[in-house]
Amino acid sequence: MEAKGIIFNIQLFSTYDGPGIRTTVFFKGCNLRCIWCHNPESYALKRQLMFYEEKCAGCGNCFRVCPVHAHSVTDEGKHFIDRNACTGCGICCDSCYAGALAIAGKEVTAAEIFRVVERDILYYKNSGGGVTFSGGECMLQPELLKDLLLMCRERSIHTAIDTAGNVPFEAFEKVIPLTDLFLYDVKAADDNVHKKLTGVSNQLILSNLKALSERKCEICVRIPYIPGCNEGEVEGIAEILSPLNIGKVEILPYHRLGESKRAALGMEKEEFFATPSNEELDKVCKIFAEKGLSATYSKIK
């Protein structure tokens, strides 16, 4: 039986998630809760309603069509959505001409995703690109992921898995033969710091990274860098990575693109962190270079 799952985006012509021109498929569902996350719509493994209050025209259509009456107005005249009652059916979105309502998450089959992926096969071949499976955490939907990897392998499409690594290593063993590149996230070296920043321990994550390295997998370690958050972890991460078989390191500077999404999902606002300067990122790369690791970042304009 063909695998089914849930995704929240397919990004075409991506140049940030592996080599060449790529298509990035974003799986829904994540078992980390990074306090700086810029894709909070990836957390839940289900469809979710997003409400962009600044776009709302106050027409009231959503109140009339919602089958579970999840929409209401507070005593202060604010549009309120009962997130516990909402089923994510999307009926209200269809009636919202102002575009203030949208659904994050789409239930799909592997074949439906691959039909989008294969349209750009010539771009992949001409640029040395391919397909990246990201999230959320794509490894939490193993059957869908494996089916897609098999389809890509049959068409000789380069594959990359973007993962935080917080899954049993048995999950990696199923996809290693079908994966050309692992984009592996490392957030902190110290376990207590990692728990504070992401809600989980880093012991399994680092153990899996070591095991992938021993399997001689091609690995690019990606490190989100957030001043005022994990800047004190850089030297420790470099120390951990230096003896491993790591192809390269990418530093991902913090940005604030997730703030509007958190508000649209009715979540608390994230803490404010500053975007690092290019000079600061140069110093970070130098720390890795001193450990024999090649580290790069996309310059902030």
GUZARO-420479 format. One record per residue (C-alpha): residue in three letters; chain; x, y, z. Coordinates in pm, whole numbers. Example, Ala and Ser with C-alpha at 12.3 -4.5 7.8 and 13.67 -1.06 7.14 Angstrom:
// GUZARO-420479
+--------+--------+--------+--------+--------+
! residu ! chaine !      X !      Y !      Z !
+--------+--------+--------+--------+--------+
!    ALA !      A !   1230 !   -450 !    780 !
!    SER !      A !   1367 !   -106 !    714 !
+--------+--------+--------+--------+--------+
END
This chain:
// GUZARO-420479
+--------+--------+--------+--------+--------+
! residu ! chaine !      X !      Y !      Z !
+--------+--------+--------+--------+--------+
!    MET !      A !      0 !      0 !      0 !
!    GLU !      A !    132 !    344 !    -94 !
!    ALA !      A !    239 !    556 !    201 !
!    LYS !      A !     44 !    866 !    298 !
!    GLY !      A !    149 !   1152 !    521 !
!    ILE !      A !    117 !   1521 !    589 !
!    ILE !      A !    335 !   1807 !    462 !
!    PHE !      A !    308 !   2184 !    494 !
!    ASN !      A !    503 !   2311 !    193 !
!    ILE !      A !    691 !   2219 !   -122 !
!    GLN !      A !    948 !   2483 !   -211 !
!    LEU !      A !   1065 !   2489 !   -572 !
!    PHE !      A !   1400 !   2626 !   -694 !
!    SER !      A !   1555 !   2614 !   -349 !
!    THR !      A !   1928 !   2688 !   -329 !
!    TYR !      A !   1974 !   2666 !     49 !
!    ASP !      A !   1904 !   2301 !    129 !
!    GLY !      A !   2187 !   2116 !    -40 !
!    PRO !      A !   2381 !   2145 !   -367 !
!    GLY !      A !   2241 !   2288 !   -689 !
!    ILE !      A !   1879 !   2373 !   -763 !
!    ARG !      A !   1651 !   2169 !   -541 !
!    THR !      A !   1293 !   2101 !   -446 !
!    THR !      A !   1247 !   2099 !    -69 !
!    VAL !      A !    956 !   1902 !     74 !
!    PHE !      A !    860 !   2012 !    425 !
!    PHE !      A !    708 !   1734 !    636 !
!    LYS !      A !    477 !   1825 !    923 !
!    GLY !      A !    548 !   1705 !   1276 !
!    CYS !      A !    852 !   1772 !   1497 !
!    ASN !      A !    969 !   1633 !   1833 !
!    LEU !      A !   1186 !   1935 !   1921 !
!    ARG !      A !   1060 !   2271 !   2042 !
!    CYS !      A !   1343 !   2509 !   1957 !
!    ILE !      A !   1269 !   2845 !   2114 !
!    TRP !      A !   1377 !   3030 !   1796 !
!    CYS !      A !   1190 !   2806 !   1548 !
!    HIS !      A !   1094 !   2985 !   1225 !
!    ASN !      A !    853 !   2708 !   1115 !
!    PRO !      A !    618 !   2669 !   1414 !
!    GLU !      A !    351 !   2536 !   1178 !
!    SER !      A !    570 !   2225 !   1152 !
!    TYR !      A !    520 !   2120 !   1514 !
!    ALA !      A !    190 !   1930 !   1505 !
!    LEU !      A !    134 !   1622 !   1292 !
!    LYS !      A !   -205 !   1750 !   1178 !
!    ARG !      A !   -374 !   2026 !    979 !
!    GLN !      A !   -386 !   2360 !   1162 !
!    LEU !      A !   -574 !   2683 !   1107 !
!    MET !      A !   -366 !   3001 !   1073 !
!    PHE !      A !   -528 !   3342 !   1129 !
!    TYR !      A !   -353 !   3659 !   1011 !
!    GLU !      A !   -542 !   3920 !   1210 !
!    GLU !      A !   -400 !   4217 !   1020 !
!    LYS !      A !   -567 !   4091 !    700 !
!    CYS !      A !   -910 !   4033 !    854 !
!    ALA !      A !  -1185 !   4247 !    699 !
!    GLY !      A !  -1440 !   4161 !    967 !
!    CYS !      A !  -1688 !   4021 !    715 !
!    GLY !      A !  -1809 !   3746 !    949 !
!    ASN !      A !  -1819 !   3473 !    684 !
!    CYS !      A !  -1609 !   3239 !    896 !
!    PHE !      A !  -1855 !   3266 !   1186 !
!    ARG !      A !  -2141 !   3159 !    963 !
!    VAL !      A !  -1976 !   2863 !    790 !
!    CYS !      A !  -1768 !   2701 !   1066 !
!    PRO !      A !  -1932 !   2363 !   1141 !
!    VAL !      A !  -1797 !   2348 !   1498 !
!    HIS !      A !  -1841 !   2720 !   1580 !
!    ALA !      A !  -1473 !   2768 !   1657 !
!    HIS !      A !  -1487 !   3138 !   1561 !
!    SER !      A !  -1625 !   3399 !   1800 !
!    VAL !      A !  -1582 !   3760 !   1909 !
!    THR !      A !  -1455 !   3847 !   2255 !
!    ASP !      A !  -1606 !   4115 !   2477 !
!    GLU !      A !  -1322 !   4340 !   2360 !
!    GLY !      A !  -1428 !   4291 !   1997 !
!    LYS !      A !  -1136 !   4063 !   1909 !
!    HIS !      A !  -1167 !   3769 !   1671 !
!    PHE !      A !  -1116 !   3455 !   1881 !
!    ILE !      A !  -1052 !   3102 !   1755 !
!    ASP !      A !  -1113 !   2805 !   1983 !
!    ARG !      A !   -811 !   2596 !   1889 !
!    ASN !      A !   -940 !   2297 !   2083 !
!    ALA !      A !  -1267 !   2293 !   1889 !
!    CYS !      A !  -1113 !   2364 !   1545 !
!    THR !      A !  -1075 !   2049 !   1333 !
!    GLY !      A !   -868 !   2213 !   1058 !
!    CYS !      A !  -1135 !   2138 !    797 !
!    GLY !      A !  -1058 !   2461 !    607 !
!    ILE !      A !  -1419 !   2553 !    529 !
!    CYS !      A !  -1370 !   2896 !    684 !
!    CYS !      A !  -1063 !   2956 !    466 !
!    ASP !      A !  -1268 !   2902 !    152 !
!    SER !      A !  -1509 !   3175 !    263 !
!    CYS !      A !  -1239 !   3428 !    362 !
!    TYR !      A !  -1200 !   3660 !     64 !
!    ALA !      A !   -943 !   3874 !    251 !
!    GLY !      A !   -698 !   3584 !    285 !
!    ALA !      A !   -680 !   3613 !    664 !
!    LEU !      A !   -733 !   3239 !    714 !
!    ALA !      A !   -521 !   2954 !    583 !
!    ILE !      A !   -458 !   2588 !    659 !
!    ALA !      A !   -109 !   2466 !    741 !
!    GLY !      A !    -82 !   2103 !    642 !
!    LYS !      A !   -194 !   1888 !    353 !
!    GLU !      A !   -251 !   1514 !    356 !
!    VAL !      A !    -80 !   1360 !     53 !
!    THR !      A !     51 !   1037 !    -94 !
!    ALA !      A !    410 !    980 !   -200 !
!    ALA !      A !    298 !    974 !   -565 !
!    GLU !      A !    130 !   1314 !   -534 !
!    ILE !      A !    449 !   1466 !   -395 !
!    PHE !      A !    669 !   1298 !   -653 !
!    ARG !      A !    459 !   1434 !   -939 !
!    VAL !      A !    566 !   1781 !   -826 !
!    VAL !      A !    927 !   1675 !   -765 !
!    GLU !      A !    986 !   1516 !  -1106 !
!    ARG !      A !    874 !   1824 !  -1302 !
!    ASP !      A !   1213 !   1986 !  -1239 !
!    ILE !      A !   1432 !   1684 !  -1305 !
!    LEU !      A !   1621 !   1866 !  -1583 !
!    TYR !      A !   1709 !   2150 !  -1344 !
!    TYR !      A !   1845 !   1896 !  -1097 !
!    LYS !      A !   2062 !   1730 !  -1359 !
!    ASN !      A !   2192 !   2056 !  -1506 !
!    SER !      A !   2275 !   2214 !  -1169 !
!    GLY !      A !   2384 !   1913 !   -969 !
!    GLY !      A !   2075 !   1954 !   -755 !
!    GLY !      A !   1798 !   1727 !   -638 !
!    VAL !      A !   1537 !   1688 !   -367 !
!    THR !      A !   1563 !   1765 !      5 !
!    PHE !      A !   1321 !   1622 !    259 !
!    SER !      A !   1292 !   1857 !    553 !
!    GLY !      A !   1039 !   1965 !    812 !
!    GLY !      A !    951 !   1964 !   1088 !
!    GLU !      A !   1122 !   1630 !   1115 !
!    CYS !      A !   1083 !   1416 !    804 !
!    MET !      A !   1215 !   1109 !    989 !
!    LEU !      A !    892 !   1101 !   1194 !
!    GLN !      A !    703 !    987 !    881 !
!    PRO !      A !    934 !    699 !    781 !
!    GLU !      A !    706 !    519 !    537 !
!    LEU !      A !    629 !    831 !    335 !
!    LEU !      A !    995 !    928 !    339 !
!    LYS !      A !   1115 !    585 !    227 !
!    ASP !      A !    866 !    567 !    -61 !
!    LEU !      A !    980 !    908 !   -185 !
!    LEU !      A !   1347 !    815 !   -157 !
!    LEU !      A !   1282 !    500 !   -360 !
!    MET !      A !   1102 !    700 !   -629 !
!    CYS !      A !   1394 !    944 !   -648 !
!    ARG !      A !   1646 !    662 !   -666 !
!    GLU !      A !   1457 !    505 !   -957 !
!    ARG !      A !   1490 !    835 !  -1149 !
!    SER !      A !   1852 !    898 !  -1037 !
!    ILE !      A !   1754 !   1213 !   -845 !
!    HIS !      A !   2001 !   1329 !   -579 !
!    THR !      A !   1844 !   1308 !   -231 !
!    ALA !      A !   1912 !   1491 !     94 !
!    ILE !      A !   1752 !   1446 !    436 !
!    ASP !      A !   1742 !   1751 !    663 !
!    THR !      A !   1708 !   1616 !   1017 !
!    ALA !      A !   1754 !   1705 !   1382 !
!    GLY !      A !   1845 !   1341 !   1444 !
!    ASN !      A !   1617 !   1285 !   1745 !
!    VAL !      A !   1491 !    943 !   1635 !
!    PRO !      A !   1612 !    585 !   1696 !
!    PHE !      A !   1909 !    494 !   1476 !
!    GLU !      A !   1699 !    212 !   1328 !
!    ALA !      A !   1512 !    485 !   1140 !
!    PHE !      A !   1839 !    599 !    980 !
!    GLU !      A !   1935 !    245 !    885 !
!    LYS !      A !   1624 !    223 !    667 !
!    VAL !      A !   1712 !    534 !    465 !
!    ILE !      A !   2094 !    535 !    454 !
!    PRO !      A !   2110 !    325 !    132 !
!    LEU !      A !   1870 !    567 !    -39 !
!    THR !      A !   2015 !    899 !     82 !
!    ASP !      A !   2300 !   1089 !    -85 !
!    LEU !      A !   2341 !   1360 !    178 !
!    PHE !      A !   2240 !   1422 !    539 !
!    LEU !      A !   2190 !   1782 !    648 !
!    TYR !      A !   2226 !   1728 !   1020 !
!    ASP !      A !   2127 !   1991 !   1277 !
!    VAL !      A !   2336 !   2044 !   1589 !
!    LYS !      A !   2208 !   2312 !   1826 !
!    ALA !      A !   2424 !   2282 !   2137 !
!    ALA !      A !   2707 !   2077 !   2281 !
!    ASP !      A !   2605 !   2088 !   2647 !
!    ASP !      A !   2312 !   1859 !   2722 !
!    ASN !      A !   2153 !   2093 !   2977 !
!    VAL !      A !   2174 !   2386 !   2737 !
!    HIS !      A !   2023 !   2171 !   2462 !
!    LYS !      A !   1731 !   2075 !   2687 !
!    LYS !      A !   1670 !   2441 !   2770 !
!    LEU !      A !   1677 !   2547 !   2404 !
!    THR !      A !   1491 !   2257 !   2241 !
!    GLY !      A !   1306 !   2072 !   2516 !
!    VAL !      A !   1501 !   1748 !   2459 !
!    SER !      A !   1838 !   1594 !   2539 !
!    ASN !      A !   2110 !   1591 !   2271 !
!    GLN !      A !   2247 !   1248 !   2368 !
!    LEU !      A !   2056 !   1052 !   2103 !
!    ILE !      A !   2122 !   1326 !   1845 !
!    LEU !      A !   2499 !   1318 !   1896 !
!    SER !      A !   2504 !    938 !   1914 !
!    ASN !      A !   2324 !    913 !   1579 !
!    LEU !      A !   2559 !   1169 !   1424 !
!    LYS !      A !   2860 !    963 !   1533 !
!    ALA !      A !   2700 !    647 !   1391 !
!    LEU !      A !   2630 !    816 !   1057 !
!    SER !      A !   2990 !    933 !   1047 !
!    GLU !      A !   3114 !    580 !   1109 !
!    ARG !      A !   2897 !    459 !    820 !
!    LYS !      A !   3086 !    703 !    595 !
!    CYS !      A !   2765 !    887 !    505 !
!    GLU !      A !   2801 !   1226 !    341 !
!    ILE !      A !   2715 !   1475 !    614 !
!    CYS !      A !   2680 !   1851 !    629 !
!    VAL !      A !   2626 !   1970 !    985 !
!    ARG !      A !   2403 !   2277 !   1011 !
!    ILE !      A !   2423 !   2493 !   1321 !
!    PRO !      A !   2162 !   2762 !   1392 !
!    TYR !      A !   2348 !   3052 !   1549 !
!    ILE !      A !   2146 !   3274 !   1781 !
!    PRO !      A !   2323 !   3548 !   1978 !
!    GLY !      A !   2207 !   3555 !   2337 !
!    CYS !      A !   2110 !   3190 !   2308 !
!    ASN !      A !   2371 !   2938 !   2192 !
!    GLU !      A !   2677 !   3145 !   2103 !
!    GLY !      A !   2858 !   2992 !   2401 !
!    GLU !      A !   2820 !   2646 !   2248 !
!    VAL !      A !   3032 !   2701 !   1936 !
!    GLU !      A !   3365 !   2576 !   2072 !
!    GLY !      A !   3200 !   2271 !   2229 !
!    ILE !      A !   3027 !   2183 !   1901 !
!    ALA !      A !   3355 !   2222 !   1711 !
!    GLU !      A !   3522 !   1989 !   1963 !
!    ILE !      A !   3251 !   1726 !   1909 !
!    LEU !      A !   3264 !   1747 !   1530 !
!    SER !      A !   3641 !   1757 !   1481 !
!    PRO !      A !   3705 !   1378 !   1506 !
!    LEU !      A !   3401 !   1287 !   1293 !
!    ASN !      A !   3370 !   1231 !    919 !
!    ILE !      A !   3198 !   1564 !    845 !
!    GLY !      A !   3205 !   1706 !    493 !
!    LYS !      A !   3132 !   2064 !    588 !
!    VAL !      A !   2960 !   2287 !    842 !
!    GLU !      A !   2697 !   2550 !    763 !
!    ILE !      A !   2620 !   2827 !   1011 !
!    LEU !      A !   2256 !   2936 !    994 !
!    PRO !      A !   2215 !   3289 !   1133 !
!    TYR !      A !   1899 !   3362 !   1327 !
!    HIS !      A !   1616 !   3547 !   1154 !
!    ARG !      A !   1272 !   3658 !   1270 !
!    LEU !      A !   1052 !   3509 !    997 !
!    GLY !      A !    867 !   3282 !   1239 !
!    GLU !      A !    709 !   3558 !   1448 !
!    SER !      A !    404 !   3621 !   1229 !
!    LYS !      A !    344 !   3247 !   1199 !
!    ARG !      A !    341 !   3201 !   1577 !
!    ALA !      A !     82 !   3474 !   1609 !
!    ALA !      A !   -126 !   3321 !   1329 !
!    LEU !      A !   -129 !   2988 !   1513 !
!    GLY !      A !   -236 !   3151 !   1839 !
!    MET !      A !     96 !   3066 !   2003 !
!    GLU !      A !    292 !   3277 !   2247 !
!    LYS !      A !    546 !   3506 !   2088 !
!    GLU !      A !    901 !   3376 !   2074 !
!    GLU !      A !   1178 !   3543 !   2268 !
!    PHE !      A !   1351 !   3821 !   2080 !
!    PHE !      A !   1699 !   3739 !   1958 !
!    ALA !      A !   1928 !   3960 !   1755 !
!    THR !      A !   2041 !   3872 !   1405 !
!    PRO !      A !   2421 !   3819 !   1413 !
!    SER !      A !   2656 !   4036 !   1211 !
!    ASN !      A !   2877 !   3903 !    933 !
!    GLU !      A !   3180 !   3986 !   1148 !
!    GLU !      A !   3045 !   3771 !   1430 !
!    LEU !      A !   2976 !   3484 !   1189 !
!    ASP !      A !   3330 !   3513 !   1051 !
!    LYS !      A !   3462 !   3456 !   1403 !
!    VAL !      A !   3239 !   3150 !   1440 !
!    CYS !      A !   3373 !   3004 !   1115 !
!    LYS !      A !   3728 !   3066 !   1235 !
!    ILE !      A !   3664 !   2854 !   1545 !
!    PHE !      A !   3567 !   2561 !   1326 !
!    ALA !      A !   3860 !   2620 !   1091 !
!    GLU !      A !   4095 !   2590 !   1388 !
!    LYS !      A !   3954 !   2241 !   1441 !
!    GLY !      A !   4011 !   2148 !   1076 !
!    LEU !      A !   3648 !   2193 !    973 !
!    SER !      A !   3525 !   2392 !    674 !
!    ALA !      A !   3246 !   2624 !    787 !
!    THR !      A !   3046 !   2869 !    577 !
!    TYR !      A !   2738 !   3092 !    606 !
!    SER !      A !   2520 !   3303 !    378 !
!    LYS !      A !   2623 !   3665 !    430 !
!    ILE !      A !   2361 !   3892 !    580 !
!    LYS !      A !   2294 !   4194 !    363 !
+--------+--------+--------+--------+--------+
END
